[in-house]
Amino acid sequence: MLNPQSRPQRFADSAILRVENITKRFGGVTALEGVSFSIEKGKIIGLIGPNGAGKTTLFNCMTGLSAPDEGRIYFANRILLNKLYPYDITARGIARTFQTIRLFKHMTALENVLVGAHVNACVNLWDMLLKTRRIRSTEEKLKADALRLLDFLGLKRKAGELAKNLAYGHQRKLEIARALASNPKLLLLDEPAAGMNPKEKEALLELIRDIRNRGVTLLLIEHDMKVIMPVSDQVVVLDYGKKIAEGTPKEIQGNPRVVEAYLGRASGRADA
């Protein structure tokens, strides 16, 4: 019987990202094996799977932190990401957050967002050395844009506070603000709800929808099914580095392979 992973993949012309037969090995361990799927523009895609399924490894391959051993990843139909550096990938329109918060803790919230906006600064070394009118104008615009982003995420009053002094939920939102500052077309969120309380998770769901409404496509890793299922248009499921299912949230919740991967054969629920 033909392995589903080996079948030719058909991707829609509207796909903003195409993952084609990605395989990644670390020594004798295969973290990803023949993973393929596509993401359509304007959609929210959930990426789920048990611990060790390869989800963050896939994010790393998409963002230049790790190069796949086999397969290709295309962005905007023509940009091959495999050999690009993280900075180049960000500049082309892909931003991400991390499973563990990676803020500059001794910088203010505003300064953190400005770091994310640096890819939009069209200035040269001469401008920076001489503090020309051009760089002053650019800095003023970036600062205004950063403050608008902080306002969008409900953090404008925290602009002058050090990142380390912010509440955990605010730190999570600040990392999203920094990623959005690069003006991405595709935003990758790695467990954005981790450590949040129920009220913060509800606010996060609304934020994710609001980001999509601003024209950003999203791919998010999340373990909490109460977060991933209500917000996702499609869900991709990994297990032991292989894609075992793909479909609507309703289809995924009723998929026996997904139930088994999460809860074992004895259970009939995939919503825990």
N, C-alpha and C positions, 0 to 999 in steps of 0.2 A: 504493500500500500504506500502511495506517495506521501511523504511527509509534508504537512501543510506549510511548513516553513520554506520548503524548496519550490513551491509553486510560483510561477511568474506573478509579480504584483502589478496591479493596474492602479495608477494614481490619477486623481482628478486634476484637471488643469488649474483649478482654483487652490491647489495645495500650496501652502506657504513653506512647508517643510516636508521633505521626503526622506525617510529612513529606509535604506535598501540593504537587506541581508547583513546587518551589522554583527560582527563577531569580535569579541575582545577577550584575550587571555592574559592571565597573570601567572607566569610560570606554568605549572600543571593544572591550574584552575581556570575553567572557562566561565567567565562572568556573564558574557552575552553570547548567544549562539543563533545566528541567522535571523535577527529581529528585523521585521519590516512593518511599517505603517506610515500613514501620511496625516498631516494636520491641515485642515482647510482654513482659509482666512476667516477671521471673525468668530471662530469657535473656541469653546473651552473644552480641553481634552484632559481627562484624568488618567494618570499612570499609576496603577496600583500593583500590589504583589506582596508576599510575605517578606520579612527581613532576609536580606541576602539574595533577593530575586534579580538584582542588577539594575535597579531603577536609577540610583545616583550615578552608577558607572555610565549609563546611557546619557544622562545629563552631561557628564564630564566629556563624553565623546562629542556631544553637540556643541560644546562651548570651548573646545580646544585644550582642555586640561588633560585629556587623554586621547591618544590617536587610536582608532579602531584597527585591528589587525586585518580584517576583511570587511568588504561592503563599502557603501558610500552614503553620505548625508548631503542632501542638496537643500539649499535655502533659496526661496524666491525663484524656483524652477531652474536656475542656472549657476548658482554659486556653490561650488564644491567646498564643504567645510573641513574635510579630512585633515588637511595639512596647514590650515590657517592657525595663527596664534590667537589666544583669547582676546587681545586688544582688537585685532582685525575683525573678529566675529562680532564683538560688541559694536564696533563702528559700522558694521553692515546691517545692524538692526536686531540683534538678539541679546537679551539681558537675562540675568538669573539672580536668584537668592540661594542661600545655602542652608543645609539641614541644621547646622550649628551657626548661630549668629556671628557674622564677621564684620562688625562695625569698627570704626576707628574710635575707640572708647574715650580717648582724651581730646577728641574734637567735638564741637557742638553739632547739634542736629543739622543746622544749616550747612556747616562745613562738610558734613558727610554727604549731603545731597549734592553739593557743588563738586565733590570728587567724582560722583557718578556722571556729572554733566561735562566733564573735561573733554570727552570725545566730540562735543559740539562746538568747542572753542576754535574758531578759524583764525588763529594768530600765529605769528612766527617768533623766532628767538629775538629778532631785532625789536619787535613790538614789546616783548616782555622786558628786555634790558632797559629800554628807554621809557617805558611806561607811556606809550603813545596814546593819542586820543582813541585810536582803534581798540586797544586792549582795555582802556577804561570803559568804553562803551560796551564791549563784549562782557566784561565783568559785571557791569550793572544789569545787563540783560539776563545773564546766567543767574544772578542773585534774585532778580524779580521772578524768573521762572521757577527757581528752587522754592521760594516762598509760596508761590501758587501751588506747587506740588505738596508742600507741607500742609497747606490749608486744605487741599483735596483729601488728604489722609487724616485730617483732624489734629495735626501736630504743629500748627503755626505758632501757638503760644509756647511751644517747647523749642522754638528755633535756636534760642541762645543757650540752651542747657547742654551740658556735656552728655554724650551718648550713654556713658556708664551710669549716669544718674537717672536715666529714664526707666519707667516701669517695663517689665518684660514684654507686655503686649505692645507698648509703644516702640520698643526696640525692633520688634518684628515688623511693624508698620514702617519704621524708618528705613529698614533694609529694602523694603519694597519701593519706598520713595526714591532711594538712591538708584535702584535699578531702573525705575521709570525715568529718571533724569537723563539717561542716555537716549531717550526718545525711541524706544524699541518698537519694532513691528511684532515681535514675538517675545513673550515674557515667560520664563521658566521659574516656577516656584517649587522649591524643595521643602516639603512638609511645613507650609506656612502656619498651620494651626497647632504645631507642636508646642505643648506647654500652656496653651491658652485655656481659659475657663469658658463655660458654655456661652456666656454673654459675648465674650470677645470673638468666639467662633461665629456667632450669628452676624456680628459686625463684619467679620472677614468675608463671609459669603456675599454680603451686599457690596463690599469693596471690590471683590473679584468681578462681580457683574458690572459694576461701574467702570472698572478698567476696560473690560470688553466693550462697553458702550462708547469708550473713547477711541475705539478703533484698534485696540491691541488684541492679538490672538494670545491665548494662554495655554500652557501645558503645566499641570501641577501634579506633583507626587504628594500623596496624603494617605495616612493609615486610617484616619477616622472616616468611616463610611457615611456618617451623618453630615460630613462636610463635602466629600467628593461626589456623592450621588445626586444631591439636589442641584448642584451647580454645573455639572458636566453635561455637554452635548453628546460626547462619546467617551468611552472608557477603554483603555488598553491594559491588559493584565499580563504581567510577567511572573514566571515561576522557574527557579533554577536557571535563570538567564535566557529562557525561551518565552516567546509570546504564546500564551495558551488560549487567549480569548480577546475579542474586540467587538464592541457593539454599544448599544444604548445602555444607560444605567439599568433599565428594567431587564434587558436581555442578560446583562452581566450578573445581576442579582439572582437570576434563575438558572445560571449556567452551572451544571454539576461539577465541571472541572475547577471552576473558581471556588465553589463551596468546599471541595476537597482540599484545594491548595491552602485555604485559610483555616478551615476548621476540622479537616479530616473526614473520612467517609461516614462516620457515625452521625454527623450533624446534617441538617437540611437547610441551614440558614447561612446566608452570606452577608448579613447586615450587622454583624457584631463588631 
